[in-house]
Amino acid sequence: MKNSDHIVDSWVNYAKFFSRLQSSIDYTLQQQYQLSLNEFYFLYYLSKADSKTLRLTQLQPKVGLSLSAISRLVTRMESYQNNQIVKKSTYLEDKRSSTVMLTNEGEELLALVEVTLNDKLRGFLTDSDLEHILKIANE
């Protein structure tokens, strides 16, 4: 077996593993919080931003959705389970653009979701898997 064959095999196995993990996380989010994985990413990236606020155009590449899909997602999140977990505003420097801010309710929801996902990941991944992921993420 050539070295390149080994790399392809490893990549395929990694991709299958990642897909199963992602499906499991998405299922957990749907069942426990009625959130999709993209909605989690949306809230997560808002939580990491300065003032918990980003322009829609900044969220688009982070979440991996079109601008129109991001706009629809914002509309859903503005009234998530009768709570306003995000707040949409006109961008002050360019009135044609909008910003989205994570509210206190959104931060509380995200904290609960992160606890759930940490538990799920700890149950799904071995210590060796976690060490490997942390090593890759910090390189």
N, CA, C and O atoms as a GROMACS GRO file, in nm:
protein
  556
    1MET      N    1   0.084  -0.117   0.000
    1MET     CA    2   0.000   0.000   0.000
    1MET      C    3   0.090   0.124   0.000
    1MET      O    4   0.184   0.136   0.079
    2LYS      N    5   0.059   0.215  -0.089
    2LYS     CA    6   0.132   0.341  -0.095
    2LYS      C    7   0.093   0.428   0.023
    2LYS      O    8  -0.016   0.415   0.079
    3ASN      N    9   0.182   0.518   0.060
    3ASN     CA   10   0.154   0.612   0.168
    3ASN      C   11   0.031   0.696   0.136
    3ASN      O   12  -0.049   0.724   0.225
    4SER      N   13   0.013   0.737   0.010
    4SER     CA   14  -0.101   0.819  -0.028
    4SER      C   15  -0.232   0.742  -0.013
    4SER      O   16  -0.336   0.801   0.018
    5ASP      N   17  -0.229   0.608  -0.035
    5ASP     CA   18  -0.349   0.527  -0.014
    5ASP      C   19  -0.389   0.530   0.133
    5ASP      O   20  -0.508   0.536   0.165
    6HIS      N   21  -0.292   0.525   0.220
    6HIS     CA   22  -0.317   0.529   0.364
    6HIS      C   23  -0.381   0.662   0.403
    6HIS      O   24  -0.472   0.665   0.486
    7ILE      N   25  -0.334   0.769   0.345
    7ILE     CA   26  -0.389   0.902   0.376
    7ILE      C   27  -0.534   0.909   0.333
    7ILE      O   28  -0.618   0.960   0.407
    8VAL      N   29  -0.565   0.859   0.215
    8VAL     CA   30  -0.704   0.861   0.166
    8VAL      C   31  -0.792   0.776   0.257
    8VAL      O   32  -0.902   0.818   0.294
    9ASP      N   33  -0.745   0.659   0.294
    9ASP     CA   34  -0.823   0.573   0.384
    9ASP      C   35  -0.849   0.644   0.517
    9ASP      O   36  -0.960   0.641   0.569
   10SER      N   37  -0.746   0.706   0.570
   10SER     CA   38  -0.761   0.777   0.697
   10SER      C   39  -0.860   0.891   0.684
   10SER      O   40  -0.945   0.911   0.771
   11TRP      N   41  -0.849   0.966   0.575
   11TRP     CA   42  -0.940   1.078   0.554
   11TRP      C   43  -1.085   1.030   0.542
   11TRP      O   44  -1.175   1.089   0.602
   12VAL      N   45  -1.109   0.924   0.467
   12VAL     CA   46  -1.245   0.870   0.452
   12VAL      C   47  -1.300   0.826   0.588
   12VAL      O   48  -1.415   0.855   0.620
   13ASN      N   49  -1.220   0.757   0.666
   13ASN     CA   50  -1.264   0.713   0.798
   13ASN      C   51  -1.292   0.831   0.890
   13ASN      O   52  -1.390   0.831   0.964
   14TYR      N   53  -1.206   0.933   0.884
   14TYR     CA   54  -1.227   1.052   0.964
   14TYR      C   55  -1.356   1.123   0.922
   14TYR      O   56  -1.435   1.165   1.007
   15ALA      N   57  -1.379   1.136   0.792
   15ALA     CA   58  -1.499   1.202   0.741
   15ALA      C   59  -1.626   1.127   0.785
   15ALA      O   60  -1.725   1.190   0.822
   16LYS      N   61  -1.622   0.995   0.780
   16LYS     CA   62  -1.738   0.915   0.826
   16LYS      C   63  -1.761   0.934   0.975
   16LYS      O   64  -1.875   0.948   1.019
   17PHE      N   65  -1.653   0.933   1.053
   17PHE     CA   66  -1.663   0.954   1.197
   17PHE      C   67  -1.721   1.092   1.227
   17PHE      O   68  -1.813   1.104   1.307
   18PHE      N   69  -1.668   1.195   1.162
   18PHE     CA   70  -1.715   1.332   1.183
   18PHE      C   71  -1.863   1.345   1.145
   18PHE      O   72  -1.939   1.412   1.214
   19SER      N   73  -1.902   1.282   1.037
   19SER     CA   74  -2.042   1.287   0.993
   19SER      C   75  -2.135   1.224   1.097
   19SER      O   76  -2.241   1.278   1.127
   20ARG      N   77  -2.096   1.109   1.151
   20ARG     CA   78  -2.176   1.044   1.256
   20ARG      C   79  -2.185   1.132   1.380
   20ARG      O   80  -2.292   1.144   1.440
   21LEU      N   81  -2.074   1.191   1.419
   21LEU     CA   82  -2.070   1.279   1.535
   21LEU      C   83  -2.160   1.401   1.513
   21LEU      O   84  -2.237   1.439   1.601
   22GLN      N   85  -2.149   1.462   1.396
   22GLN     CA   86  -2.230   1.579   1.364
   22GLN      C   87  -2.380   1.544   1.363
   22GLN      O   88  -2.462   1.622   1.412
   23SER      N   89  -2.414   1.430   1.308
   23SER     CA   90  -2.555   1.386   1.307
   23SER      C   91  -2.607   1.364   1.448
   23SER      O   92  -2.720   1.400   1.480
   24SER      N   93  -2.524   1.306   1.532
   24SER     CA   94  -2.562   1.283   1.671
   24SER      C   95  -2.584   1.414   1.746
   24SER      O   96  -2.681   1.428   1.821
   25ILE      N   97  -2.496   1.509   1.725
   25ILE     CA   98  -2.510   1.640   1.789
   25ILE      C   99  -2.634   1.711   1.738
   25ILE      O  100  -2.710   1.768   1.817
   26ASP      N  101  -2.656   1.707   1.608
   26ASP     CA  102  -2.774   1.771   1.550
   26ASP      C  103  -2.902   1.711   1.607
   26ASP      O  104  -2.997   1.783   1.639
   27TYR      N  105  -2.905   1.579   1.620
   27TYR     CA  106  -3.022   1.510   1.677
   27TYR      C  107  -3.046   1.556   1.821
   27TYR      O  108  -3.159   1.583   1.860
   28THR      N  109  -2.939   1.564   1.900
   28THR     CA  110  -2.950   1.607   2.039
   28THR      C  111  -3.004   1.750   2.047
   28THR      O  112  -3.093   1.778   2.127
   29LEU      N  113  -2.950   1.838   1.965
   29LEU     CA  114  -2.997   1.977   1.963
   29LEU      C  115  -3.145   1.986   1.927
   29LEU      O  116  -3.220   2.061   1.989
   30GLN      N  117  -3.185   1.909   1.828
   30GLN     CA  118  -3.325   1.909   1.785
   30GLN      C  119  -3.417   1.858   1.896
   30GLN      O  120  -3.520   1.919   1.925
   31GLN      N  121  -3.379   1.747   1.956
   31GLN     CA  122  -3.464   1.685   2.057
   31GLN      C  123  -3.474   1.767   2.185
   31GLN      O  124  -3.583   1.780   2.242
   32GLN      N  125  -3.364   1.823   2.230
   32GLN     CA  126  -3.364   1.890   2.360
   32GLN      C  127  -3.393   2.039   2.352
   32GLN      O  128  -3.446   2.098   2.447
   33TYR      N  129  -3.359   2.102   2.240
   33TYR     CA  130  -3.371   2.248   2.233
   33TYR      C  131  -3.446   2.299   2.110
   33TYR      O  132  -3.469   2.420   2.098
   34GLN      N  133  -3.484   2.209   2.020
   34GLN     CA  134  -3.548   2.247   1.895
   34GLN      C  135  -3.461   2.346   1.817
   34GLN      O  136  -3.510   2.442   1.759
   35LEU      N  137  -3.332   2.320   1.818
   35LEU     CA  138  -3.234   2.398   1.744
   35LEU      C  139  -3.162   2.308   1.644
   35LEU      O  140  -3.141   2.190   1.670
   36SER      N  141  -3.126   2.364   1.531
   36SER     CA  142  -3.043   2.292   1.436
   36SER      C  143  -2.897   2.319   1.468
   36SER      O  144  -2.865   2.408   1.548
   37LEU      N  145  -2.809   2.244   1.406
   37LEU     CA  146  -2.667   2.266   1.426
   37LEU      C  147  -2.627   2.405   1.375
   37LEU      O  148  -2.546   2.473   1.438
   38ASN      N  149  -2.683   2.448   1.262
   38ASN     CA  150  -2.654   2.582   1.211
   38ASN      C  151  -2.702   2.690   1.306
   38ASN      O  152  -2.636   2.793   1.320
   39GLU      N  153  -2.815   2.670   1.370
   39GLU     CA  154  -2.864   2.767   1.469
   39GLU      C  155  -2.770   2.772   1.590
   39GLU      O  156  -2.746   2.880   1.646
   40PHE      N  157  -2.718   2.657   1.630
   40PHE     CA  158  -2.619   2.657   1.738
   40PHE      C  159  -2.495   2.735   1.696
   40PHE      O  160  -2.447   2.820   1.772
   41TYR      N  161  -2.444   2.708   1.576
   41TYR     CA  162  -2.326   2.782   1.528
   41TYR      C  163  -2.354   2.933   1.528
   41TYR      O  164  -2.268   3.012   1.568
   42PHE      N  165  -2.471   2.971   1.484
   42PHE     CA  166  -2.512   3.111   1.481
   42PHE      C  167  -2.502   3.173   1.621
   42PHE      O  168  -2.443   3.280   1.638
   43LEU      N  169  -2.561   3.107   1.720
   43LEU     CA  170  -2.556   3.157   1.858
   43LEU      C  171  -2.414   3.155   1.912
   43LEU      O  172  -2.371   3.249   1.980
   44TYR      N  173  -2.342   3.050   1.882
   44TYR     CA  174  -2.203   3.036   1.929
   44TYR      C  175  -2.116   3.152   1.880
   44TYR      O  176  -2.045   3.215   1.958
   45TYR      N  177  -2.120   3.179   1.749
   45TYR     CA  178  -2.037   3.285   1.693
   45TYR      C  179  -2.079   3.422   1.745
   45TYR      O  180  -1.994   3.509   1.764
   46LEU      N  181  -2.208   3.444   1.767
   46LEU     CA  182  -2.251   3.570   1.828
   46LEU      C  183  -2.192   3.583   1.968
   46LEU      O  184  -2.149   3.691   2.008
   47SER      N  185  -2.191   3.474   2.043
   47SER     CA  186  -2.141   3.479   2.181
   47SER      C  187  -1.992   3.512   2.187
   47SER      O  188  -1.946   3.566   2.287
   48LYS      N  189  -1.918   3.480   2.083
   48LYS     CA  190  -1.773   3.504   2.080
   48LYS      C  191  -1.738   3.643   2.027
   48LYS      O  192  -1.623   3.686   2.040
   49ALA      N  193  -1.834   3.714   1.970
   49ALA     CA  194  -1.808   3.844   1.910
   49ALA      C  195  -1.803   3.955   2.015
   49ALA      O  196  -1.861   3.943   2.123
   50ASP      N  197  -1.733   4.063   1.981
   50ASP     CA  198  -1.732   4.181   2.067
   50ASP      C  199  -1.876   4.228   2.085
   50ASP      O  200  -1.952   4.237   1.989
   51SER      N  201  -1.911   4.258   2.207
   51SER     CA  202  -2.046   4.305   2.243
   51SER      C  203  -2.155   4.206   2.202
   51SER      O  204  -2.273   4.241   2.195
   52LYS      N  205  -2.115   4.081   2.173
   52LYS     CA  206  -2.210   3.976   2.135
   52LYS      C  207  -2.292   4.017   2.011
   52LYS      O  208  -2.407   3.978   1.997
   53THR      N  209  -2.229   4.096   1.923
   53THR     CA  210  -2.298   4.152   1.808
   53THR      C  211  -2.215   4.134   1.682
   53THR      O  212  -2.094   4.155   1.682
   54LEU      N  213  -2.282   4.093   1.572
   54LEU     CA  214  -2.219   4.082   1.441
   54LEU      C  215  -2.315   4.130   1.334
   54LEU      O  216  -2.437   4.129   1.351
   55ARG      N  217  -2.258   4.173   1.223
   55ARG     CA  218  -2.340   4.204   1.106
   55ARG      C  219  -2.381   4.073   1.041
   55ARG      O  220  -2.311   3.972   1.052
   56LEU      N  221  -2.494   4.075   0.973
   56LEU     CA  222  -2.540   3.953   0.905
   56LEU      C  223  -2.435   3.904   0.806
   56LEU      O  224  -2.413   3.784   0.792
   57THR      N  225  -2.370   3.998   0.738
   57THR     CA  226  -2.268   3.959   0.640
   57THR      C  227  -2.145   3.896   0.706
   57THR      O  228  -2.072   3.822   0.641
   58GLN      N  229  -2.122   3.924   0.834
   58GLN     CA  230  -2.012   3.859   0.906
   58GLN      C  231  -2.052   3.718   0.950
   58GLN      O  232  -1.967   3.629   0.958
   59LEU      N  233  -2.180   3.698   0.978
   59LEU     CA  234  -2.227   3.567   1.021
   59LEU      C  235  -2.234   3.467   0.905
   59LEU      O  236  -2.214   3.347   0.924
   60GLN      N  237  -2.262   3.517   0.788
   60GLN     CA  238  -2.281   3.430   0.672
   60GLN      C  239  -2.167   3.330   0.651
   60GLN      O  240  -2.194   3.210   0.643
   61PRO      N  241  -2.042   3.374   0.641
   61PRO     CA  242  -1.936   3.275   0.619
   61PRO      C  243  -1.909   3.186   0.741
   61PRO      O  244  -1.865   3.072   0.726
   62LYS      N  245  -1.934   3.237   0.859
   62LYS     CA  246  -1.910   3.158   0.980
   62LYS      C  247  -2.007   3.041   0.989
   62LYS      O  248  -1.968   2.930   1.024
   63VAL      N  249  -2.134   3.068   0.959
   63VAL     CA  250  -2.238   2.965   0.971
   63VAL      C  251  -2.247   2.881   0.845
   63VAL      O  252  -2.290   2.765   0.850
   64GLY      N  253  -2.207   2.938   0.732
   64GLY     CA  254  -2.208   2.862   0.607
   64GLY      C  255  -2.343   2.860   0.538
   64GLY      O  256  -2.375   2.765   0.467
   65LEU      N  257  -2.422   2.963   0.560
   65LEU     CA  258  -2.553   2.974   0.495
   65LEU      C  259  -2.555   3.099   0.407
   65LEU      O  260  -2.473   3.189   0.424
   66SER      N  261  -2.650   3.103   0.314
   66SER     CA  262  -2.666   3.222   0.231
   66SER      C  263  -2.717   3.336   0.317
   66SER      O  264  -2.767   3.315   0.428
   67LEU      N  265  -2.706   3.456   0.267
   67LEU     CA  266  -2.753   3.573   0.341
   67LEU      C  267  -2.904   3.566   0.364
   67LEU      O  268  -2.953   3.605   0.470
   68SER      N  269  -2.978   3.518   0.265
   68SER     CA  270  -3.123   3.506   0.284
   68SER      C  271  -3.156   3.400   0.389
   68SER      O  272  -3.250   3.417   0.466
   69ALA      N  273  -3.080   3.291   0.393
   69ALA     CA  274  -3.102   3.188   0.495
   69ALA      C  275  -3.066   3.241   0.634
   69ALA      O  276  -3.133   3.209   0.732
   70ILE      N  277  -2.961   3.322   0.642
   70ILE     CA  278  -2.924   3.384   0.770
   70ILE      C  279  -3.037   3.476   0.816
   70ILE      O  280  -3.073   3.477   0.934
   71SER      N  281  -3.094   3.553   0.724
   71SER     CA  282  -3.205   3.643   0.759
   71SER      C  283  -3.325   3.565   0.814
   71SER      O  284  -3.386   3.606   0.912
   72ARG      N  285  -3.357   3.453   0.749
   72ARG     CA  286  -3.468   3.370   0.799
   72ARG      C  287  -3.435   3.311   0.936
   72ARG      O  288  -3.521   3.302   1.023
   73LEU      N  289  -3.310   3.271   0.954
   73LEU     CA  290  -3.267   3.217   1.083
   73LEU      C  291  -3.281   3.324   1.192
   73LEU      O  292  -3.327   3.294   1.302
   74VAL      N  293  -3.243   3.447   1.163
   74VAL     CA  294  -3.257   3.556   1.260
   74VAL      C  295  -3.404   3.573   1.298
   74VAL      O  296  -3.436   3.589   1.416
   75THR      N  297  -3.491   3.570   1.200
   75THR     CA  298  -3.635   3.585   1.227
   75THR      C  299  -3.683   3.475   1.322
   75THR      O  300  -3.760   3.503   1.415
   76ARG      N  301  -3.640   3.352   1.300
   76ARG     CA  302  -3.678   3.242   1.390
   76ARG      C  303  -3.622   3.262   1.530
   76ARG      O  304  -3.690   3.238   1.630
   77MET      N  305  -3.497   3.306   1.537
   77MET     CA  306  -3.432   3.323   1.667
   77MET      C  307  -3.488   3.443   1.745
   77MET      O  308  -3.478   3.446   1.867
   78GLU      N  309  -3.546   3.540   1.676
   78GLU     CA  310  -3.605   3.656   1.744
   78GLU      C  311  -3.727   3.615   1.827
   78GLU      O  312  -3.765   3.686   1.921
   79SER      N  313  -3.787   3.502   1.792
   79SER     CA  314  -3.904   3.458   1.869
   79SER      C  315  -3.894   3.310   1.907
   79SER      O  316  -3.994   3.238   1.906
   80TYR      N  317  -3.774   3.265   1.938
   80TYR     CA  318  -3.749   3.126   1.975
   80TYR      C  319  -3.824   3.092   2.105
   80TYR      O  320  -3.797   3.150   2.210
   81GLN      N  321  -3.917   3.001   2.095
   81GLN     CA  322  -3.997   2.956   2.210
   81GLN      C  323  -4.047   3.074   2.295
   81GLN      O  324  -4.037   3.073   2.418
   82ASN      N  325  -4.100   3.174   2.226
   82ASN     CA  326  -4.155   3.295   2.288
   82ASN      C  327  -4.052   3.376   2.366
   82ASN      O  328  -4.088   3.454   2.453
   83ASN      N  329  -3.925   3.357   2.336
   83ASN     CA  330  -3.817   3.437   2.395
   83ASN      C  331  -3.740   3.505   2.283
   83ASN      O  332  -3.724   3.449   2.175
   84GLN      N  333  -3.692   3.622   2.309
   84GLN     CA  334  -3.609   3.692   2.212
   84GLN      C  335  -3.464   3.664   2.248
   84GLN      O  336  -3.405   3.732   2.332
   85ILE      N  337  -3.405   3.562   2.183
   85ILE     CA  338  -3.268   3.524   2.216
   85ILE      C  339  -3.166   3.603   2.134
   85ILE      O  340  -3.047   3.606   2.166
   86VAL      N  341  -3.213   3.669   2.028
   86VAL     CA  342  -3.130   3.763   1.952
   86VAL      C  343  -3.214   3.886   1.923
   86VAL      O  344  -3.337   3.882   1.923
   87LYS      N  345  -3.144   3.995   1.898
   87LYS     CA  346  -3.211   4.120   1.863
   87LYS      C  347  -3.146   4.174   1.737
   87LYS      O  348  -3.024   4.192   1.730
   88LYS      N  349  -3.229   4.201   1.636
   88LYS     CA  350  -3.181   4.254   1.509
   88LYS      C  351  -3.196   4.406   1.509
   88LYS      O  352  -3.298   4.458   1.554
   89SER      N  353  -3.093   4.476   1.459
   89SER     CA  354  -3.095   4.622   1.452
   89SER      C  355  -3.033   4.667   1.320
   89SER      O  356  -2.961   4.591   1.255
   90THR      N  357  -3.062   4.788   1.282
   90THR     CA  358  -2.999   4.847   1.166
   90THR      C  359  -2.856   4.885   1.202
   90THR      O  360  -2.831   4.941   1.308
   91TYR      N  361  -2.763   4.855   1.113
   91TYR     CA  362  -2.622   4.888   1.134
   91TYR      C  363  -2.607   5.039   1.122
   91TYR      O  364  -2.641   5.097   1.020
   92LEU      N  365  -2.556   5.101   1.226
   92LEU     CA  366  -2.550   5.247   1.233
   92LEU      C  367  -2.462   5.310   1.124
   92LEU      O  368  -2.492   5.419   1.076
   93GLU      N  369  -2.355   5.241   1.085
   93GLU     CA  370  -2.264   5.297   0.986
   93GLU      C  371  -2.312   5.278   0.843
   93GLU      O  372  -2.264   5.345   0.752
   94ASP      N  373  -2.405   5.187   0.822
   94ASP     CA  374  -2.458   5.161   0.688
   94ASP      C  375  -2.602   5.114   0.704
   94ASP      O  376  -2.627   4.998   0.736
   95LYS      N  377  -2.695   5.202   0.683
   95LYS     CA  378  -2.837   5.173   0.708
   95LYS      C  379  -2.891   5.060   0.622
   95LYS      O  380  -3.000   5.008   0.648
   96ARG      N  381  -2.818   5.020   0.520
   96ARG     CA  382  -2.863   4.909   0.435
   96ARG      C  383  -2.833   4.774   0.498
   96ARG      O  384  -2.883   4.671   0.452
   97SER      N  385  -2.754   4.773   0.601
   97SER     CA  386  -2.707   4.650   0.664
   97SER      C  387  -2.769   4.634   0.803
   97SER      O  388  -2.815   4.732   0.863
   98SER      N  389  -2.770   4.511   0.852
   98SER     CA  390  -2.826   4.482   0.985
   98SER      C  391  -2.723   4.415   1.073
   98SER      O  392  -2.631   4.348   1.026
   99THR      N  393  -2.740   4.435   1.204
   99THR     CA  394  -2.660   4.364   1.302
   99THR      C  395  -2.752   4.276   1.385
   99THR      O  396  -2.873   4.300   1.394
  100VAL      N  397  -2.693   4.174   1.445
  100VAL     CA  398  -2.768   4.086   1.534
  100VAL      C  399  -2.689   4.078   1.663
  100VAL      O  400  -2.567   4.062   1.662
  101MET      N  401  -2.760   4.088   1.775
  101MET     CA  402  -2.698   4.082   1.907
  101MET      C  403  -2.759   3.966   1.986
  101MET      O  404  -2.881   3.945   1.984
  102LEU      N  405  -2.676   3.892   2.053
  102LEU     CA  406  -2.721   3.786   2.142
  102LEU      C  407  -2.771   3.850   2.271
  102LEU      O  408  -2.698   3.924   2.336
  103THR      N  409  -2.895   3.822   2.308
  103THR     CA  410  -2.954   3.879   2.429
  103THR      C  411  -2.914   3.796   2.551
  103THR      O  412  -2.853   3.690   2.538
  104ASN      N  413  -2.948   3.846   2.669
  104ASN     CA  414  -2.921   3.770   2.792
  104ASN      C  415  -2.990   3.635   2.789
  104ASN      O  416  -2.934   3.535   2.833
  105GLU      N  417  -3.114   3.631   2.736
  105GLU     CA  418  -3.186   3.503   2.724
  105GLU      C  419  -3.111   3.409   2.630
  105GLU      O  420  -3.106   3.288   2.654
  106GLY      N  421  -3.054   3.465   2.524
  106GLY     CA  422  -2.976   3.384   2.431
  106GLY      C  423  -2.850   3.329   2.495
  106GLY      O  424  -2.813   3.214   2.471
  107GLU      N  425  -2.785   3.412   2.576
  107GLU     CA  426  -2.665   3.365   2.646
  107GLU      C  427  -2.699   3.252   2.743
  107GLU      O  428  -2.624   3.155   2.755
  108GLU      N  429  -2.812   3.265   2.813
  108GLU     CA  430  -2.855   3.159   2.907
  108GLU      C  431  -2.884   3.030   2.833
  108GLU      O  432  -2.845   2.922   2.877
  109LEU      N  433  -2.954   3.040   2.720
  109LEU     CA  434  -2.983   2.921   2.639
  109LEU      C  435  -2.854   2.858   2.591
  109LEU      O  436  -2.836   2.737   2.601
  110LEU      N  437  -2.764   2.939   2.538
  110LEU     CA  438  -2.638   2.886   2.485
  110LEU      C  439  -2.558   2.817   2.594
  110LEU      O  440  -2.495   2.714   2.568
  111ALA      N  441  -2.558   2.870   2.715
  111ALA     CA  442  -2.486   2.806   2.826
  111ALA      C  443  -2.542   2.666   2.852
  111ALA      O  444  -2.466   2.572   2.874
  112LEU      N  445  -2.673   2.652   2.850
  112LEU     CA  446  -2.736   2.520   2.868
  112LEU      C  447  -2.699   2.425   2.755
  112LEU      O  448  -2.667   2.309   2.777
  113VAL      N  449  -2.705   2.477   2.633
  113VAL     CA  450  -2.673   2.395   2.515
  113VAL      C  451  -2.528   2.348   2.522
  113VAL      O  452  -2.499   2.232   2.494
  114GLU      N  453  -2.437   2.437   2.560
  114GLU     CA  454  -2.296   2.399   2.566
  114GLU      C  455  -2.271   2.292   2.672
  114GLU      O  456  -2.188   2.203   2.650
  115VAL      N  457  -2.340   2.297   2.784
  115VAL     CA  458  -2.327   2.190   2.885
  115VAL      C  459  -2.372   2.057   2.825
  115VAL      O  460  -2.305   1.955   2.840
  116THR      N  461  -2.485   2.060   2.758
  116THR     CA  462  -2.539   1.939   2.695
  116THR      C  463  -2.442   1.885   2.590
  116THR      O  464  -2.416   1.765   2.586
  117LEU      N  465  -2.388   1.973   2.506
  117LEU     CA  466  -2.297   1.927   2.401
  117LEU      C  467  -2.165   1.878   2.458
  117LEU      O  468  -2.109   1.781   2.407
  118ASN      N  469  -2.115   1.942   2.562
  118ASN     CA  470  -1.993   1.892   2.627
  118ASN      C  471  -2.015   1.751   2.681
  118ASN      O  472  -1.929   1.664   2.665
  119ASP      N  473  -2.130   1.728   2.745
  119ASP     CA  474  -2.161   1.594   2.796
  119ASP      C  475  -2.173   1.494   2.682
  119ASP      O  476  -2.122   1.382   2.692
  120LYS      N  477  -2.239   1.533   2.574
  120LYS     CA  478  -2.257   1.445   2.458
  120LYS      C  479  -2.121   1.410   2.397
  120LYS      O  480  -2.095   1.294   2.365
  121LEU      N  481  -2.036   1.511   2.381
  121LEU     CA  482  -1.905   1.486   2.322
  121LEU      C  483  -1.818   1.399   2.411
  121LEU      O  484  -1.746   1.312   2.363
  122ARG      N  485  -1.825   1.422   2.542
  122ARG     CA  486  -1.748   1.337   2.634
  122ARG      C  487  -1.794   1.191   2.627
  122ARG      O  488  -1.713   1.099   2.640
  123GLY      N  489  -1.923   1.170   2.607
  123GLY     CA  490  -1.975   1.035   2.595
  123GLY      C  491  -1.943   0.970   2.462
  123GLY      O  492  -1.932   0.848   2.453
  124PHE      N  493  -1.927   1.050   2.359
  124PHE     CA  494  -1.905   0.998   2.224
  124PHE      C  495  -1.758   0.978   2.193
  124PHE      O  496  -1.721   0.889   2.117
  125LEU      N  497  -1.673   1.062   2.253
  125LEU     CA  498  -1.530   1.061   2.221
  125LEU      C  499  -1.448   0.999   2.334
  125LEU      O  500  -1.481   1.014   2.452
  126THR      N  501  -1.344   0.929   2.296
  126THR     CA  502  -1.251   0.876   2.396
  126THR      C  503  -1.158   0.989   2.439
  126THR      O  504  -1.153   1.095   2.376
  127ASP      N  505  -1.084   0.966   2.546
  127ASP     CA  506  -0.984   1.064   2.591
  127ASP      C  507  -0.882   1.091   2.480
  127ASP      O  508  -0.839   1.204   2.460
  128SER      N  509  -0.845   0.986   2.410
  128SER     CA  510  -0.749   0.999   2.300
  128SER      C  511  -0.808   1.085   2.188
  128SER      O  512  -0.739   1.170   2.132
  129ASP      N  513  -0.937   1.064   2.155
  129ASP     CA  514  -1.004   1.146   2.054
  129ASP      C  515  -1.003   1.292   2.094
  129ASP      O  516  -0.972   1.380   2.013
  130LEU      N  517  -1.037   1.318   2.221
  130LEU     CA  518  -1.040   1.456   2.269
  130LEU      C  519  -0.903   1.522   2.263
  130LEU      O  520  -0.891   1.637   2.222
  131GLU      N  521  -0.801   1.449   2.303
  131GLU     CA  522  -0.665   1.502   2.297
  131GLU      C  523  -0.626   1.535   2.153
  131GLU      O  524  -0.566   1.639   2.125
  132HIS      N  525  -0.661   1.445   2.061
  132HIS     CA  526  -0.630   1.465   1.920
  132HIS      C  527  -0.703   1.588   1.865
  132HIS      O  528  -0.644   1.669   1.794
  133ILE      N  529  -0.830   1.603   1.897
  133ILE     CA  530  -0.909   1.718   1.850
  133ILE      C  531  -0.852   1.848   1.906
  133ILE      O  532  -0.837   1.946   1.833
  134LEU      N  533  -0.820   1.848   2.034
  134LEU     CA  534  -0.762   1.968   2.094
  134LEU      C  535  -0.627   2.004   2.031
  134LEU      O  536  -0.596   2.121   2.011
  135LYS      N  537  -0.549   1.902   2.000
  135LYS     CA  538  -0.420   1.927   1.936
  135LYS      C  539  -0.440   1.988   1.798
  135LYS      O  540  -0.373   2.085   1.763
  136ILE      N  541  -0.530   1.933   1.720
  136ILE     CA  542  -0.557   1.986   1.585
  136ILE      C  543  -0.610   2.128   1.593
  136ILE      O  544  -0.568   2.215   1.517
  137ALA      N  545  -0.703   2.152   1.685
  137ALA     CA  546  -0.767   2.283   1.697
  137ALA      C  547  -0.671   2.392   1.741
  137ALA      O  548  -0.691   2.509   1.710
  138ASN      N  549  -0.567   2.355   1.814
  138ASN     CA  550  -0.474   2.455   1.867
  138ASN      C  551  -0.347   2.470   1.784
  138ASN      O  552  -0.256   2.544   1.823
  139GLU      N  553  -0.340   2.403   1.670
  139GLU     CA  554  -0.221   2.415   1.584
  139GLU      C  555  -0.231   2.536   1.495
  139GLU      O  556  -0.140   2.562   1.416
   0.00000   0.00000   0.00000
